[in-house]
Amino acid sequence: ERNRALRQTIGPDHRAALAWSRQELGTTHVALHTYFATSAPSAALDLIADAKAAHVRKRLQNTPWADLPVIGTAAPFRSGGRGGPLNFTDIPAGPIRLRNISDLYSFPNSVVALALTGADLADWLEQSAALFCQIAPGSGDGPLHDSSVPAFAFDMFPDLAYAIDLSKPARFDGDGRLVNPKARRIVGLSHDGKPIDPAQRFVLVTNNHRAGRANAGRKDDPFPVVLSEGIRTQDILADYVRTMGSVGAAPRPAWHFLPMPGTTVTISSGAGSLPFTGDLAAYRPEPLAPDTQGFRHYRLHL
């Protein structure tokens, strides 16, 4: 009797919430997933970075920053780990609904844009590259990812092109501390087909958490904040999909690992990852036995 009364009380609100979450915003031509987003470019992260960059470009029109290149960023918030083998974004090609937005972008962060130099961009990417273990050339089946570094700290810049040299030690540790000042993993950093000048100015689109953390260690010389309106990334992403109507494309080949012939590494991914191994084609992925938790494992040839 009490359960029936409870259902009658909350029923209208529950149905309203379902109707809200099922609103169709647009469609995607490709599946949007994060099964391999820490090992190769990702269509899902491309979409997030594009939405953020488009918003900032529009808002910076007729400002002193309008002529600077705007670089979008995205990180794979749902990438397994402690969240388990189901903790991955997996939106099939077809309709994108409002509930999918929180799957693509899990946190209520707001968009913040900073003014950086090319040298700053390179260091930002070096901090992201702390996610990877140092790999000895010719070694076999060592782990690609450092389990002590969270995947959500791995920012990708789809608007740039660069390679990651896994044979080098990480320049920064997982907390962003400079630990190997002479080490550089980021190779061939370029924009629009041209090498980036370390002194060149850019606008980097990130979120309030990342921006705050970046400037916390630069109290005497913080990155200038060129846009911070408190608008949630989820809202910007939803508006972008609604405005575009149709989104999604094959991942842009923005970044890759430098080849290491005769070297293999292993990665883990989610239970539904097998159909998407084409994203790893450059590394000739080999499925390995799943573990007792439900994670799938793969061997990659560098």
Secondary structure as the mmCIF struct_conf table of DSSP 4:
data_model
#
loop_
_struct_conf.conf_type_id
_struct_conf.id
_struct_conf.beg_label_comp_id
_struct_conf.beg_label_asym_id
_struct_conf.beg_label_seq_id
_struct_conf.end_label_comp_id
_struct_conf.end_label_asym_id
_struct_conf.end_label_seq_id
HELX_RH_AL_P HELX_RH_AL_P1 ARG A 2 SER A 21
TURN_TY1_P TURN_TY1_P1 ARG A 22 ARG A 22
STRN STRN1 GLU A 24 THR A 28
BEND BEND1 HIS A 29 VAL A 30
STRN STRN2 LEU A 32 HIS A 33
TURN_TY1_P TURN_TY1_P2 TYR A 35 SER A 39
BEND BEND2 ALA A 40 ALA A 40
HELX_RH_AL_P HELX_RH_AL_P2 ALA A 43 ARG A 59
TURN_TY1_P TURN_TY1_P3 LEU A 60 ASN A 62
BEND BEND3 THR A 63 THR A 63
TURN_TY1_P TURN_TY1_P4 PRO A 64 ASP A 67
BEND BEND4 LEU A 68 LEU A 68
HELX_LH_PP_P HELX_LH_PP_P1 PRO A 69 PRO A 69
STRN STRN3 VAL A 70 GLY A 72
STRN STRN4 ALA A 74 ALA A 74
BEND BEND5 PHE A 77 PHE A 77
STRN STRN5 SER A 79 SER A 79
BEND BEND6 GLY A 80 GLY A 80
HELX_RH_3T_P HELX_RH_3T_P1 GLY A 81 GLY A 83
TURN_TY1_P TURN_TY1_P5 PRO A 85 LEU A 86
STRN STRN6 PHE A 88 PHE A 88
STRN STRN7 ASP A 90 ILE A 91
BEND BEND7 ALA A 93 ALA A 93
STRN STRN8 GLY A 94 ARG A 97
HELX_RH_AL_P HELX_RH_AL_P3 LEU A 98 LEU A 104
BEND BEND8 PHE A 107 PHE A 107
STRN STRN9 SER A 110 THR A 117
HELX_RH_AL_P HELX_RH_AL_P4 GLY A 118 SER A 128
HELX_RH_3T_P HELX_RH_3T_P2 ALA A 129 LEU A 131
STRN STRN10 PHE A 132 PHE A 132
HELX_LH_PP_P HELX_LH_PP_P2 CYS A 133 GLN A 134
TURN_TY1_P TURN_TY1_P6 PRO A 137 GLY A 138
BEND BEND9 ASP A 141 ASP A 141
STRN STRN11 GLY A 142 PRO A 143
BEND BEND10 LEU A 144 LEU A 144
STRN STRN12 HIS A 145 HIS A 145
TURN_TY1_P TURN_TY1_P7 SER A 147 SER A 148
BEND BEND11 VAL A 149 VAL A 149
HELX_RH_3T_P HELX_RH_3T_P3 ALA A 151 ALA A 153
STRN STRN13 MET A 156 MET A 156
TURN_TY1_P TURN_TY1_P8 PRO A 158 ASP A 159
STRN STRN14 LEU A 160 ILE A 164
TURN_TY1_P TURN_TY1_P9 LEU A 166 SER A 167
BEND BEND12 LYS A 168 LYS A 168
HELX_LH_PP_P HELX_LH_PP_P3 PRO A 169 ALA A 170
BEND BEND13 ARG A 171 ARG A 171
STRN STRN15 PHE A 172 PHE A 172
TURN_TY1_P TURN_TY1_P10 GLY A 174 ASP A 175
BEND BEND14 GLY A 176 GLY A 176
STRN STRN16 LEU A 178 LEU A 178
TURN_TY1_P TURN_TY1_P11 PRO A 181 LYS A 182
STRN STRN17 ILE A 186 HIS A 191
TURN_TY1_P TURN_TY1_P12 ASP A 192 GLY A 193
STRN STRN18 LYS A 194 PRO A 195
HELX_LH_PP_P HELX_LH_PP_P4 ILE A 196 ASP A 197
TURN_TY1_P TURN_TY1_P13 PRO A 198 ALA A 199
STRN STRN19 ARG A 201 ASN A 207
HELX_RH_AL_P HELX_RH_AL_P5 ASN A 208 ALA A 216
TURN_TY1_P TURN_TY1_P14 GLY A 217 GLY A 217
TURN_TY1_P TURN_TY1_P15 LYS A 219 ASP A 220
BEND BEND15 ASP A 221 ASP A 221
HELX_LH_PP_P HELX_LH_PP_P5 PRO A 222 PRO A 224
STRN STRN20 VAL A 225 ARG A 232
HELX_RH_AL_P HELX_RH_AL_P6 THR A 233 MET A 244
BEND BEND16 GLY A 245 GLY A 245
STRN STRN21 SER A 246 VAL A 247
BEND BEND17 ALA A 250 ALA A 250
HELX_LH_PP_P HELX_LH_PP_P6 PRO A 251 ARG A 252
STRN STRN22 TRP A 255 PHE A 257
HELX_LH_PP_P HELX_LH_PP_P7 LEU A 258 PRO A 259
TURN_TY1_P TURN_TY1_P16 PRO A 261 GLY A 262
STRN STRN23 THR A 264 SER A 269
TURN_TY1_P TURN_TY1_P17 ALA A 271 GLY A 272
HELX_RH_3T_P HELX_RH_3T_P4 LEU A 274 TYR A 283
STRN STRN24 GLU A 286 LEU A 288
TURN_TY1_P TURN_TY1_P18 THR A 292 GLN A 293
BEND BEND18 GLY A 294 GLY A 294
STRN STRN25 ARG A 296 HIS A 301
#
